[in-house]
Amino acid sequence: MARSSAASASPQPPGLMTVELTVNGAKTKLNIAPWTTLLDALRDRLDLTGTKKGCDHGQCGACTVLVDGRRVNSCLTLAVMKDGAEVVTVEGLATDGVLHPVQQAFIDHDAFQCGYCTPGQICSAVGLIAEGKAKTPDDIREMMSGNICRCAAYPNIVAAIQQAMGAT
C-alpha cells in the first residue's frame, strides 16, 4: 500500500520564539525553540555556566535558580513559560564584588566539596531565606531536601544557611 505524500513528509519543527528575560539584572531577548529549557537558555545561549545540569529530571536541584524571587528547577522549566520574568543565577548574587551573605557563609563553613551542587544549593538557600519559613535546622534540612549533595556536606550546608539567616 502506498503512503500518501502528507503521511511520509517529516514534520517541520515550529519556528523560533522570542523570549524577554531580565537575567542577573540585565534585560535580554532570546530567539529560541519553544522546547528550550530555562537551564539550556542560561547555559548555552547566555554562557551562564554556574547553573549545573545534573539529573535533567528535577530530582537533584543542581539547576536551581531564582525566578521572580522563587526557587525553580530550571531543567523542568521551559524558557518561553518565563517570558518577562526576572531570573537570578549564582553569578548574579554578588553585588559590586561583594559576595552574597549565603555565598560567604558557604565559604566560611566549607559547605562544599566537589562544588558541583553548590550553585543550586546557594540559590535554593537564598530562596529559602526569602521565604522566611525555616526556623530550625530541621526546617532547613526539610526545605533543602530537593538539593542533593553527593559529597555529604549537609552539616556544613545547614550551618552556612543558619549563619546567613543570622541564626549563629
DSSP file (Angstrom, degrees, kcal/mol; ACC not computed):
  #  RESIDUE AA STRUCTURE BP1 BP2  ACC     N-H-->O    O-->H-N    N-H-->O    O-->H-N    TCO  KAPPA ALPHA  PHI   PSI    X-CA   Y-CA   Z-CA
    1    1 A M              0   0    0      0, 0.0     2,-0.3     0, 0.0     0, 0.0   0.000 360.0 360.0 360.0 131.4    0.0    0.0    0.0
    2    2 A A        -     0   0    0      1,-0.1     2,-0.2     0, 0.0     0, 0.0  -0.560 360.0-126.9 -82.1 139.8    1.4    3.4   -1.0
    3    3 A R        -     0   0    0     -2,-0.3     2,-0.1     1,-0.1    -1,-0.1  -0.564  25.2-112.6 -80.5 147.4    1.8    6.1    1.6
    4    4 A S     >  -     0   0    0     -2,-0.2     4,-1.6     1,-0.1     3,-0.3  -0.486  25.6-117.3 -74.2 154.1    0.3    9.5    0.9
    5    5 A S  H  > S+     0   0    0      1,-0.2     4,-1.1     2,-0.2    -1,-0.1   0.833 114.9  55.9 -63.2 -30.8    2.8   12.2    0.4
    6    6 A A  H  4 S+     0   0    0      1,-0.2    -1,-0.2     2,-0.2     3,-0.1   0.881 107.7  48.0 -68.2 -37.4    1.4   14.0    3.5
    7    7 A A  H  4 S+     0   0    0     -3,-0.3    -1,-0.2     1,-0.2    -2,-0.2   0.806 113.2  47.4 -73.8 -28.5    2.0   11.0    5.7
    8    8 A S  H  < S+     0   0    0     -4,-1.6     2,-0.2     2,-0.1    -1,-0.2   0.658  87.9 100.0 -88.8 -15.1    5.5   10.4    4.5
    9    9 A A  S  < S-     0   0    0     -4,-1.1     3,-0.1    -5,-0.2    -5,-0.0  -0.508  79.1-119.8 -71.4 135.3    6.6   14.0    4.9
   10   10 A S        -     0   0    0     -2,-0.2    -1,-0.1     1,-0.1    -2,-0.1  -0.533  34.1-103.8 -74.8 141.5    8.6   14.6    8.0
   11   11 A P        -     0   0    0      0, 0.0    -1,-0.1     0, 0.0     0, 0.0  -0.336  31.4-126.1 -65.9 145.5    7.0   17.2   10.4
   12   12 A Q        -     0   0    0     -3,-0.1     3,-0.1     1,-0.1    -3,-0.0  -0.741  24.3-116.0 -90.7 137.0    8.6   20.6   10.4
   13   13 A P        -     0   0    0      0, 0.0    -1,-0.1     0, 0.0    20,-0.0  -0.394  38.4 -98.8 -68.3 150.1    9.7   22.0   13.8
   14   14 A P        -     0   0    0      0, 0.0     3,-0.1     0, 0.0     0, 0.0  -0.210  47.3 -94.0 -63.2 162.2    7.9   25.1   14.9
   15   15 A G        -     0   0    0      1,-0.1     2,-0.1    18,-0.1    17,-0.1  -0.130  48.0 -82.2 -71.3 171.8    9.6   28.4   14.4
   16   16 A L        -     0   0    0     17,-0.1     2,-0.4    15,-0.1    17,-0.2  -0.380  41.3-144.7 -72.2 153.5   11.7   30.2   16.9
   17   17 A M  E     -A   32   0A   0     15,-3.5    15,-2.9    -3,-0.1     2,-0.5  -0.918  11.1-125.2-120.2 147.8   10.1   32.3   19.6
   18   18 A T  E     -A   31   0A   0     -2,-0.4     2,-0.4    13,-0.2    13,-0.2  -0.819  27.5-173.7 -93.8 127.9   11.3   35.5   21.2
   19   19 A V  E     -A   30   0A   0     11,-2.8    11,-2.7    -2,-0.5     2,-0.5  -0.982  10.8-154.3-122.8 130.7   11.6   35.4   25.0
   20   20 A E  E     +A   29   0A   0     -2,-0.4    64,-4.3     9,-0.2    65,-0.4  -0.924  23.0 166.5-106.8 126.1   12.5   38.5   27.0
   21   21 A L  E     -A   28   0A   0      7,-2.5     7,-3.0    -2,-0.5     2,-0.7  -0.948  36.2-137.0-132.3 152.3   14.1   37.9   30.4
   22   22 A T  E     -Ab  27  86A   0     63,-2.5    65,-3.4    -2,-0.3     2,-0.6  -0.956  31.3-172.3-106.3 110.4   15.9   40.0   32.9
   23   23 A V  E >   -Ab  26  87A   0      3,-2.8     3,-2.0    -2,-0.7    65,-0.2  -0.916  66.9 -20.4-112.7 118.4   18.8   37.8   33.9
   24   24 A N  T 3  S-     0   0    0     63,-3.0    -1,-0.2    -2,-0.6    64,-0.1   0.862 130.3 -49.4  52.0  39.5   21.0   39.0   36.8
   25   25 A G  T 3  S+     0   0    0     62,-0.4     2,-0.5     1,-0.2    -1,-0.3   0.319 117.3 109.4  88.7  -7.5   19.7   42.5   36.3
   26   26 A A  E <   -A   23   0A   0     -3,-2.0    -3,-2.8     2,-0.0     2,-0.2  -0.891  65.3-132.0-107.7 127.6   20.3   42.7   32.5
   27   27 A K  E     +A   22   0A   0     -2,-0.5     2,-0.3    -5,-0.3    -5,-0.2  -0.549  34.2 175.4 -74.0 138.0   17.4   42.7   30.1
   28   28 A T  E     -A   21   0A   0     -7,-3.0    -7,-2.5    -2,-0.2     2,-0.4  -0.994  24.9-148.6-144.9 149.6   17.9   40.2   27.3
   29   29 A K  E     -A   20   0A   0     -2,-0.3     2,-0.4    -9,-0.2    -9,-0.2  -0.971  17.2-170.0-116.9 134.2   16.0   38.9   24.3
   30   30 A L  E     -A   19   0A   0    -11,-2.7   -11,-2.8    -2,-0.4     2,-0.8  -0.981  18.5-150.1-124.9 136.0   16.5   35.3   23.1
   31   31 A N  E     +A   18   0A   0     -2,-0.4     2,-0.3   -13,-0.2   -13,-0.2  -0.916  42.4 156.8-100.5 108.2   15.2   33.7   19.9
   32   32 A I  E     -A   17   0A   0    -15,-2.9   -15,-3.5    -2,-0.8    -2,-0.0  -0.881  48.9 -95.0-134.5 159.6   14.8   30.1   20.9
   33   33 A A    >   -     0   0    0     -2,-0.3     3,-2.1   -17,-0.2    47,-0.2  -0.482  42.7-116.1 -68.4 146.2   12.9   26.9   20.1
   34   34 A P  T 3  S+     0   0    0      0, 0.0    46,-0.3     0, 0.0    -1,-0.1   0.696 113.3  57.3 -62.2 -18.5    9.8   26.6   22.2
   35   35 A W  T 3  S+     0   0    0     43,-0.1     2,-0.3    44,-0.1    -2,-0.0   0.345  76.4 122.1 -94.0   6.1   11.1   23.4   23.8
   36   36 A T    <   -     0   0    0     -3,-2.1    43,-2.5    42,-0.1    44,-0.5  -0.545  59.1-134.4 -71.9 125.8   14.3   25.1   25.1
   37   37 A T  B  >  -E   78   0B   0     -2,-0.3     4,-2.4    41,-0.3    41,-0.3  -0.388  17.9-116.7 -75.3 158.7   14.6   24.8   28.9
   38   38 A L  H  > S+     0   0    0     39,-3.5     4,-2.6    36,-0.6     5,-0.2   0.894 117.4  56.5 -59.8 -39.4   15.5   27.7   31.0
   39   39 A L  H  > S+     0   0    0     35,-1.9     4,-2.6    38,-0.4     5,-0.3   0.938 108.9  44.3 -57.5 -49.4   18.6   25.8   32.0
   40   40 A D  H  >>S+     0   0    0     34,-0.3     4,-2.6     1,-0.2     5,-0.8   0.871 111.9  53.1 -67.3 -36.0   19.7   25.4   28.4
   41   41 A A  I  X>S+     0   0    0     -4,-2.4     5,-1.3     3,-0.2     4,-1.1   0.927 113.0  44.6 -62.8 -43.6   18.9   29.0   27.6
   42   42 A L  I  <5S+     0   0    0     -4,-2.6     6,-2.7     3,-0.2     4,-0.4   0.941 123.8  33.3 -65.5 -48.0   21.1   30.2   30.6
   43   43 A R  I  X5S+     0   0    0     -4,-2.6     4,-0.5     4,-0.2    -2,-0.2   0.943 128.9  31.0 -75.7 -49.4   24.0   27.8   29.9
   44   44 A D  I  <5S+     0   0    0     -4,-2.6    -3,-0.2    -5,-0.3    -2,-0.1   0.805 130.2  29.9 -87.1 -30.5   24.0   27.6   26.1
   45   45 A R  I  <<S+     0   0    0     -4,-1.1    -3,-0.2    -5,-0.8    -4,-0.1   0.788 131.3  30.3 -99.9 -32.3   22.7   30.9   25.0
   46   46 A L  T  4<S-     0   0    0     -5,-1.3    -3,-0.2    -4,-0.4    -2,-0.1   0.401  95.6-127.7-109.8   1.7   23.8   33.3   27.8
   47   47 A D     <  +     0   0    0     -4,-0.5     2,-1.2    -6,-0.2    -4,-0.2   0.796  57.9 145.6  56.2  32.8   27.1   31.5   28.8
   48   48 A L    >   +     0   0    0     -6,-2.7     3,-0.7     1,-0.1    -1,-0.2  -0.737  14.4 165.3 -97.1  84.0   26.0   31.4   32.5
   49   49 A T  T 3   +     0   0    0     -2,-1.2    -1,-0.1     1,-0.2    -6,-0.1   0.370  50.3  90.0 -89.7   5.2   27.5   28.1   33.3
   50   50 A G  T 3  S+     0   0    0      2,-0.1     2,-0.4    -3,-0.1    -1,-0.2   0.891  72.8  79.7 -64.7 -37.7   27.3   28.3   37.1
   51   51 A T  S <  S-     0   0    0     -3,-0.7     2,-0.3    68,-0.1    12,-0.2  -0.592  83.4-144.1 -71.2 125.1   23.9   26.7   36.9
   52   52 A K        -     0   0    0     10,-1.6     2,-0.8    -2,-0.4    -2,-0.1  -0.655  13.0-136.4-101.0 148.2   24.6   23.0   36.5
   53   53 A K        +     0   0    0     -2,-0.3    -2,-0.0     1,-0.1    -1,-0.0  -0.901  40.9 153.8 -96.7 111.0   22.8   20.3   34.6
   54   54 A G  S    S-     0   0    0     -2,-0.8    -1,-0.1    63,-0.0    63,-0.0   0.733  71.4  -9.9-100.6 -92.9   22.7   17.3   37.0
   55   55 A C  S    S-     0   0    0      1,-0.0    -2,-0.1     0, 0.0     0, 0.0   0.722  72.9-142.9 -85.1 -22.8   19.9   14.8   36.5
   56   56 A D  S    S+     0   0    0      1,-0.1    -3,-0.0     0, 0.0    -1,-0.0   0.706  84.8  85.6  62.7  22.0   17.8   16.8   34.0
   57   57 A H  S    S-     0   0    0     19,-0.0    -1,-0.1     0, 0.0    16,-0.0   0.242 106.0-106.4-132.0   8.6   14.7   15.4   35.7
   58   58 A G  S    S+     0   0    0      1,-0.0    15,-0.1    88,-0.0    18,-0.0   0.685  92.2 107.0  75.2  18.0   14.2   17.9   38.6
   59   59 A Q  S    S+     0   0    0      1,-0.1    -1,-0.0    88,-0.0    14,-0.0   0.648  74.3  42.2-103.2 -17.6   15.4   15.5   41.2
   60   60 A C  S    S-     0   0    0     87,-0.1    88,-3.2    88,-0.0    -1,-0.1   0.735  84.5-138.7-107.1 -24.6   18.9   16.8   42.2
   61   61 A G    >   +     0   0    0     86,-0.2     3,-1.7     1,-0.1    63,-0.2   0.471  62.9 126.3  81.8   1.7   18.5   20.6   42.4
   62   62 A A  T 3  S+     0   0    0      1,-0.3   -10,-1.6    58,-0.1    58,-0.3   0.757  74.6  52.7 -63.2 -22.2   21.8   21.4   40.7
   63   63 A C  T 3  S+     0   0    0    -12,-0.2    11,-1.2    57,-0.1    -1,-0.3   0.283  78.3 140.2 -96.1   9.9   19.9   23.6   38.2
   64   64 A T  E <   +C   73   0A   0     -3,-1.7     2,-0.3     9,-0.2    59,-0.2  -0.330  19.6 161.4 -63.3 129.3   18.1   25.7   40.9
   65   65 A V  E     -C   72   0A   0      7,-2.1     7,-2.4    58,-0.1     2,-0.5  -0.838  41.3-103.5-133.0 172.4   17.8   29.4   40.0
   66   66 A L  E     -CD  71  88A   0     22,-2.6    22,-2.8    -2,-0.3     2,-0.5  -0.902  30.3-172.7-103.3 126.4   15.6   32.2   41.3
   67   67 A V  E >  S-CD  70  87A   0      3,-2.9     3,-1.9    -2,-0.5    20,-0.2  -0.972  80.1 -18.9-120.0 116.2   12.7   33.2   39.0
   68   68 A D  T 3  S-     0   0    0     18,-3.5    -1,-0.2    -2,-0.5    19,-0.1   0.872 130.5 -53.3  50.6  38.8   10.8   36.3   40.3
   69   69 A G  T 3  S+     0   0    0     17,-0.4     2,-0.3     1,-0.2    -1,-0.3   0.395 116.2 111.7  83.7  -1.7   12.4   35.5   43.7
   70   70 A R  E <  S-C   67   0A   0     -3,-1.9    -3,-2.9    60,-0.0     2,-0.3  -0.811  73.8-107.5-108.4 147.0   11.2   31.9   43.9
   71   71 A R  E     +C   66   0A   0     -2,-0.3     2,-0.4    -5,-0.2    -5,-0.2  -0.523  44.3 177.7 -70.6 131.5   13.3   28.7   43.7
   72   72 A V  E     -C   65   0A   0     -7,-2.4    -7,-2.1    -2,-0.3     2,-1.0  -0.999  36.1-128.6-139.2 137.1   12.9   26.9   40.4
   73   73 A N  E >   -C   64   0A   0     -2,-0.4     3,-1.5    -9,-0.2     4,-0.3  -0.776  24.9-162.0 -80.2 106.0   14.4   23.8   38.9
   74   74 A S  G >  S+     0   0    0    -11,-1.2   -35,-1.9    -2,-1.0   -36,-0.6   0.683  82.7  66.2 -69.6 -17.2   15.4   25.3   35.6
   75   75 A C  G 3  S+     0   0    0      1,-0.2    -1,-0.3   -37,-0.2   -38,-0.1   0.721 105.9  43.1 -74.9 -19.4   15.8   21.9   33.9
   76   76 A L  G <  S+     0   0    0     -3,-1.5     2,-0.5   -39,-0.1    -1,-0.2   0.384 100.2  86.1-102.4   1.7   12.0   21.4   34.2
   77   77 A T  S <  S-     0   0    0     -3,-0.5   -39,-3.5    -4,-0.3   -38,-0.4  -0.904  71.6-137.8-112.1 122.2   11.0   25.0   33.1
   78   78 A L  B >   -E   37   0B   0     -2,-0.5     3,-1.4   -41,-0.3     4,-0.4  -0.607  16.6-134.3 -74.5 135.0   10.6   26.0   29.5
   79   79 A A  G >  S+     0   0    0    -43,-2.5     3,-1.7    -2,-0.3    -1,-0.1   0.859 104.0  61.5 -58.9 -36.5   12.1   29.4   28.9
   80   80 A V  G >  S+     0   0    0    -44,-0.5     3,-1.0   -46,-0.3    -1,-0.3   0.764  95.5  62.3 -64.0 -23.1    9.1   30.5   26.9
   81   81 A M  G <  S+     0   0    0     -3,-1.4    -1,-0.3     1,-0.2    -2,-0.2   0.670 102.9  50.8 -72.6 -16.4    7.0   30.0   30.1
   82   82 A K  G X  S+     0   0    0     -3,-1.7     3,-2.7    -4,-0.4    -1,-0.2   0.097  73.6 151.9-110.9  20.5    9.1   32.7   31.9
   83   83 A D  T <  S+     0   0    0     -3,-1.0   -62,-0.2     1,-0.3     3,-0.1  -0.318  75.6  14.6 -53.2 126.9    8.8   35.4   29.2
   84   84 A G  T 3  S+     0   0    0    -64,-4.3    -1,-0.3     1,-0.3   -63,-0.2   0.376 100.0 133.3  87.6  -3.3    9.1   38.7   31.1
   85   85 A A    <   -     0   0    0     -3,-2.7   -63,-2.5   -65,-0.4     2,-0.6  -0.306  58.4-122.0 -80.3 162.0   10.5   37.1   34.3
   86   86 A E  E     -b   22   0A   0    -65,-0.2   -18,-3.5    -3,-0.1     2,-0.4  -0.931  30.8-167.6-102.6 122.5   13.4   38.2   36.4
   87   87 A V  E     -bD  23  67A   0    -65,-3.4   -63,-3.0    -2,-0.6     2,-0.5  -0.925   7.5-168.7-114.9 133.4   16.0   35.4   36.7
   88   88 A V  E     - D   0  66A   0    -22,-2.8   -22,-2.6    -2,-0.4     2,-0.2  -0.988   6.8-175.4-122.8 125.8   18.9   35.3   39.2
   89   89 A T    >   -     0   0    0     -2,-0.5     3,-1.6   -24,-0.2     4,-0.3  -0.550  47.8 -91.3-105.5 175.9   21.6   32.7   38.9
   90   90 A V  G >  S+     0   0    0      1,-0.3     3,-1.1    -2,-0.2     4,-0.4   0.823 126.5  60.9 -59.0 -30.1   24.5   32.2   41.2
   91   91 A E  G 3  S+     0   0    0      1,-0.2    -1,-0.3     2,-0.1     3,-0.2   0.742 102.8  52.2 -68.1 -21.7   26.5   34.6   39.0
   92   92 A G  G <  S+     0   0    0     -3,-1.6    -1,-0.2     1,-0.2    -2,-0.2   0.351  87.2  81.8 -97.9   6.0   24.1   37.4   39.8
   93   93 A L  S <  S+     0   0    0     -3,-1.1    -1,-0.2    -4,-0.3    -2,-0.1   0.848  72.7  81.5 -82.3 -34.3   24.1   37.1   43.6
   94   94 A A        -     0   0    0     -4,-0.4     2,-0.5    -3,-0.2     5,-0.2  -0.387  67.9-149.1 -71.1 150.0   27.2   39.1   44.4
   95   95 A T  B >   -F   98   0C   0      3,-2.5     3,-2.2     1,-0.1    -2,-0.0  -0.983  69.5 -19.8-126.1 123.3   26.9   42.9   44.4
   96   96 A D  T 3  S-     0   0    0     -2,-0.5    -1,-0.1     1,-0.3     3,-0.1   0.869 128.2 -49.8  50.1  43.4   29.8   45.2   43.4
   97   97 A G  T 3  S+     0   0    0      1,-0.2     2,-0.5    -3,-0.0    -1,-0.3   0.477 113.5 119.3  78.9   1.6   32.3   42.5   44.0
   98   98 A V  B <   -F   95   0C   0     -3,-2.2    -3,-2.5     1,-0.0    -1,-0.2  -0.890  66.0-120.9-103.2 125.8   30.9   41.6   47.5
   99   99 A L        -     0   0    0     -2,-0.5    -5,-0.1    -5,-0.2    -1,-0.0  -0.247  29.2-103.2 -61.7 148.6   29.7   38.1   47.8
  100  100 A H     >  -     0   0    0      1,-0.1     4,-2.5     4,-0.0     3,-0.3  -0.419  37.5-109.1 -62.8 147.8   26.1   37.5   48.8
  101  101 A P  H  > S+     0   0    0      0, 0.0     4,-2.3     0, 0.0     5,-0.1   0.829 120.7  52.1 -52.9 -34.4   25.8   36.5   52.5
  102  102 A V  H  > S+     0   0    0      2,-0.2     4,-2.2     1,-0.2     5,-0.2   0.918 109.0  49.4 -69.4 -41.7   24.9   32.9   51.6
  103  103 A Q  H  > S+     0   0    0     -3,-0.3     4,-1.6     1,-0.2    -1,-0.2   0.934 113.3  46.8 -60.6 -44.9   27.9   32.7   49.3
  104  104 A Q  H  X S+     0   0    0     -4,-2.5     4,-2.9     1,-0.2    -1,-0.2   0.900 110.4  52.8 -63.7 -40.5   30.2   34.0   52.0
  105  105 A A  H  X S+     0   0    0     -4,-2.3     4,-2.2    -5,-0.3    -1,-0.2   0.869 104.8  55.2 -64.6 -36.6   28.6   31.6   54.6
  106  106 A F  H  <>S+     0   0    0     -4,-2.2     5,-2.7     2,-0.2    -1,-0.2   0.887 112.2  43.9 -63.2 -37.4   29.3   28.6   52.2
  107  107 A I  H ><5S+     0   0    0     -4,-1.6     3,-1.3     3,-0.2    -2,-0.2   0.939 112.2  52.2 -69.5 -47.4   32.9   29.6   52.2
  108  108 A D  H 3<5S+     0   0    0     -4,-2.9    -2,-0.2     1,-0.3    -1,-0.2   0.840 118.7  36.3 -57.8 -35.0   33.1   30.2   55.9
  109  109 A H  T 3<5S-     0   0    0     -4,-2.2    -1,-0.3    -5,-0.2    -2,-0.2   0.272 105.0-122.5-104.1   9.9   31.6   26.8   56.7
  110  110 A D  T < 5 +     0   0    0     -3,-1.3     2,-0.4    -4,-0.2    -3,-0.2   0.930  46.0 172.3  47.5  51.4   33.3   24.9   53.9
  111  111 A A      < +     0   0    0     -5,-2.7     2,-0.3    45,-0.2    -1,-0.2  -0.086  51.3  55.2 -87.8  36.2   29.8   23.9   52.7
  112  112 A F        +     0   0    0     -2,-0.4    37,-0.0    -6,-0.2     0, 0.0  -0.976  46.7 176.2-158.2 152.6   31.0   22.3   49.5
  113  113 A Q  S    S+     0   0    0     -2,-0.3    -1,-0.1     0, 0.0    -2,-0.0   0.523  90.4  12.5-121.9 -75.8   33.4   19.6   48.5
  114  114 A C  S    S-     0   0    0      1,-0.1    -2,-0.0     4,-0.0     0, 0.0   0.820  91.6-141.7 -74.5 -27.2   33.4   18.9   44.8
  115  115 A G        +     0   0    0     -4,-0.0     3,-0.4     3,-0.0    -1,-0.1   0.329  66.0 117.7  89.5  -7.3   31.3   22.1   44.2
  116  116 A Y  S    S+     0   0    0      1,-0.2     4,-0.3     2,-0.1   -64,-0.2   0.909  83.0  36.9 -62.7 -42.0   29.0   20.7   41.5
  117  117 A C  S  > S+     0   0    0      1,-0.2     4,-2.6     2,-0.1     3,-0.3   0.616  93.5  94.9 -83.2 -11.7   25.8   21.2   43.6
  118  118 A T  H  > S+     0   0    0     -3,-0.4     4,-3.0     1,-0.2     5,-0.2   0.850  79.4  51.4 -56.0 -46.0   27.0   24.4   45.2
  119  119 A P  H  > S+     0   0    0      0, 0.0     4,-2.5     0, 0.0    -1,-0.2   0.932 115.4  43.2 -59.0 -43.5   25.3   26.9   42.8
  120  120 A G  H  > S+     0   0    0     -3,-0.3     4,-2.5    -4,-0.3    -2,-0.2   0.890 114.1  51.2 -66.8 -39.3   22.0   25.2   43.1
  121  121 A Q  H  X S+     0   0    0     -4,-2.6     4,-2.5     2,-0.2    -1,-0.2   0.925 112.0  47.1 -62.0 -44.7   22.4   24.9   46.9
  122  122 A I  H  X S+     0   0    0     -4,-3.0     4,-2.5    -5,-0.2    -2,-0.2   0.937 113.4  46.5 -65.5 -47.3   23.2   28.5   47.2
  123  123 A C  H  X S+     0   0    0     -4,-2.5     4,-2.2    -5,-0.2    -1,-0.2   0.908 113.7  49.5 -62.5 -40.2   20.3   29.7   45.0
  124  124 A S  H  X S+     0   0    0     -4,-2.5     4,-2.7    -5,-0.2    -1,-0.2   0.908 110.6  50.2 -64.5 -40.6   17.9   27.4   46.9
  125  125 A A  H  X S+     0   0    0     -4,-2.5     4,-2.5     2,-0.2    -2,-0.2   0.896 108.4  52.2 -64.7 -40.3   19.2   28.7   50.2
  126  126 A V  H  X S+     0   0    0     -4,-2.5     4,-2.0     1,-0.2    -1,-0.2   0.929 113.2  45.1 -60.7 -44.6   18.7   32.3   49.1
  127  127 A G  H  X S+     0   0    0     -4,-2.2     4,-2.0     2,-0.2    -2,-0.2   0.902 110.9  53.5 -64.5 -42.1   15.1   31.5   48.2
  128  128 A L  H  X>S+     0   0    0     -4,-2.7     4,-1.1     1,-0.2     5,-0.6   0.917 109.9  47.5 -59.3 -45.0   14.6   29.6   51.4
  129  129 A I  H  <5S+     0   0    0     -4,-2.5     3,-0.5     1,-0.2    -1,-0.2   0.910 110.5  52.1 -64.0 -42.0   15.7   32.5   53.5
  130  130 A A  H  <5S+     0   0    0     -4,-2.0    -1,-0.2     1,-0.2    -2,-0.2   0.845 103.4  58.4 -64.1 -33.4   13.5   34.9   51.4
  131  131 A E  H  <5S-     0   0    0     -4,-2.0    -1,-0.2    -5,-0.1    -2,-0.2   0.826  93.5-151.8 -65.2 -31.0   10.5   32.6   52.1
  132  132 A G  T  <5 +     0   0    0     -4,-1.1    -3,-0.1    -3,-0.5    -2,-0.1   0.664  61.3 111.9  71.0  17.5   11.0   33.1   55.8
  133  133 A K      < +     0   0    0     -5,-0.6     2,-0.5     6,-0.0    -4,-0.1   0.745  47.9  89.9 -93.9 -26.2    9.6   29.7   56.8
  134  134 A A        +     0   0    0     -6,-0.5    -2,-0.0     1,-0.2     4,-0.0  -0.613  37.8 153.8 -79.3 122.4   12.7   27.9   58.0
  135  135 A K        +     0   0    0     -2,-0.5    -1,-0.2     1,-0.1    -2,-0.0   0.611  60.2  37.2-117.5 -25.1   13.2   28.5   61.7
  136  136 A T  S  > S-     0   0    0      1,-0.1     4,-2.3     0, 0.0     5,-0.2  -0.799  85.3-105.5-126.7 165.2   15.1   25.4   62.8
  137  137 A P  H  > S+     0   0    0      0, 0.0     4,-2.7     0, 0.0     5,-0.2   0.875 123.1  54.5 -57.9 -35.8   17.9   23.2   61.4
  138  138 A D  H  > S+     0   0    0      2,-0.2     4,-2.5     1,-0.2     5,-0.2   0.896 106.7  50.9 -64.9 -38.9   15.2   20.6   60.8
  139  139 A D  H  > S+     0   0    0      2,-0.2     4,-2.9     1,-0.2     5,-0.2   0.927 110.6  49.4 -60.9 -44.5   13.2   23.1   58.8
  140  140 A I  H  X S+     0   0    0     -4,-2.3     4,-1.5     1,-0.2    -2,-0.2   0.944 111.1  48.7 -60.9 -48.6   16.3   23.9   56.8
  141  141 A R  H  < S+     0   0    0     -4,-2.7     3,-0.2     1,-0.2    -1,-0.2   0.920 114.3  46.3 -58.7 -44.2   17.0   20.3   56.1
  142  142 A E  H >< S+     0   0    0     -4,-2.5     3,-1.2     1,-0.2    -1,-0.2   0.928 114.4  46.1 -64.3 -45.4   13.4   19.7   55.0
  143  143 A M  H 3< S+     0   0    0     -4,-2.9     3,-0.2     1,-0.3    -1,-0.2   0.645 115.4  47.0 -77.0 -13.6   13.2   22.7   52.8
  144  144 A M  T >< S+     0   0    0     -4,-1.5     3,-2.2    -5,-0.2    -1,-0.3   0.301  79.6 106.7-102.3   6.9   16.6   22.0   51.2
  145  145 A S  T <   +     0   0    0     -3,-1.2    -1,-0.1     1,-0.3    -2,-0.1   0.673  68.3  66.1 -65.6 -16.2   15.8   18.3   50.6
  146  146 A G  T 3  S+     0   0    0     -3,-0.2     2,-0.6    -4,-0.2    -1,-0.3   0.470  88.9  78.1 -81.1  -1.0   15.3   18.9   46.9
  147  147 A N  S <  S-     0   0    0     -3,-2.2     2,-0.4   -86,-0.1   -86,-0.2  -0.939  72.5-155.3-112.7 115.1   19.0   19.7   46.6
  148  148 A I        -     0   0    0    -88,-3.2     2,-0.5    -2,-0.6   -27,-0.1  -0.721  10.6-169.1 -94.3 135.0   21.3   16.7   46.6
  149  149 A C    >   -     0   0    0     -2,-0.4     3,-1.1     1,-0.1     5,-0.2  -0.960   3.7-169.4-120.0 110.3   24.9   16.8   47.6
  150  150 A R  T 3  S+     0   0    0     -2,-0.5    -1,-0.1     1,-0.2    -2,-0.0   0.655  85.4  60.9 -74.2 -13.6   26.7   13.5   46.7
  151  151 A C  T 3  S-     0   0    0     -3,-0.1    -1,-0.2     3,-0.0   -39,-0.1   0.512 107.6-123.0 -90.9  -5.3   29.7   14.5   48.8
  152  152 A A    <   +     0   0    0     -3,-1.1     4,-0.1     1,-0.1    -2,-0.1   0.878  59.7 147.0  67.7  42.1   27.7   14.7   52.1
  153  153 A A    >>  +     0   0    0      1,-0.2     4,-2.1   -42,-0.1     3,-0.5   0.169  29.1 122.4 -87.7  18.7   28.5   18.3   53.0
  154  154 A Y  H 3>  +     0   0    0      1,-0.2     4,-2.6     2,-0.2     5,-0.2   0.856  66.3  52.4 -54.2 -45.7   25.0   18.6   54.5
  155  155 A P  H 3> S+     0   0    0      0, 0.0     4,-2.0     0, 0.0    -1,-0.2   0.902 113.5  45.6 -59.5 -37.7   26.0   19.6   58.1
  156  156 A N  H <> S+     0   0    0     -3,-0.5     4,-2.4     2,-0.2   -45,-0.2   0.851 110.7  53.4 -72.5 -34.8   28.1   22.4   56.7
  157  157 A I  H  X S+     0   0    0     -4,-2.1     4,-2.4     2,-0.2     5,-0.2   0.932 110.1  47.3 -64.5 -45.7   25.4   23.5   54.3
  158  158 A V  H  X S+     0   0    0     -4,-2.6     4,-2.5     1,-0.2    -2,-0.2   0.916 112.5  49.8 -61.8 -43.2   22.9   23.7   57.2
  159  159 A A  H  X S+     0   0    0     -4,-2.0     4,-2.3    -5,-0.2    -1,-0.2   0.896 110.3  50.8 -62.9 -39.7   25.5   25.7   59.3
  160  160 A A  H  X S+     0   0    0     -4,-2.4     4,-2.5     2,-0.2    -2,-0.2   0.917 111.1  47.5 -63.8 -43.6   26.1   28.1   56.4
  161  161 A I  H  X S+     0   0    0     -4,-2.4     4,-2.0     2,-0.2     6,-0.2   0.905 110.4  52.4 -66.1 -40.0   22.4   28.7   55.9
  162  162 A Q  H  X>S+     0   0    0     -4,-2.5     5,-3.1     2,-0.2     6,-0.6   0.922 109.9  49.3 -60.8 -42.7   22.0   29.3   59.7
  163  163 A Q  H ><5S+     0   0    0     -4,-2.3     3,-1.5     4,-0.2    -2,-0.2   0.940 110.9  49.2 -60.5 -46.9   24.8   31.8   59.5
  164  164 A A  H 3<5S+     0   0    0     -4,-2.5    -1,-0.2     1,-0.3    -2,-0.2   0.805 108.7  53.4 -65.0 -28.4   23.2   33.6   56.6
  165  165 A M  H 3<5S-     0   0    0     -4,-2.0    -1,-0.3    -5,-0.2    -2,-0.2   0.567 118.1-114.5 -78.9  -8.7   19.9   33.7   58.4
  166  166 A G  T <<5S+     0   0    0     -3,-1.5    -3,-0.2    -4,-0.5    -2,-0.1   0.680  82.0 125.0  82.4  18.0   21.7   35.3   61.3
  167  167 A A      <       0   0    0     -5,-3.1    -4,-0.2    -6,-0.2    -5,-0.1   0.518 360.0 360.0 -90.3  -6.0   21.0   32.3   63.5
  168  168 A T              0   0    0     -6,-0.6    -1,-0.2    -5,-0.2    -5,-0.1   0.433 360.0 360.0-114.8 360.0   24.6   31.6   64.5
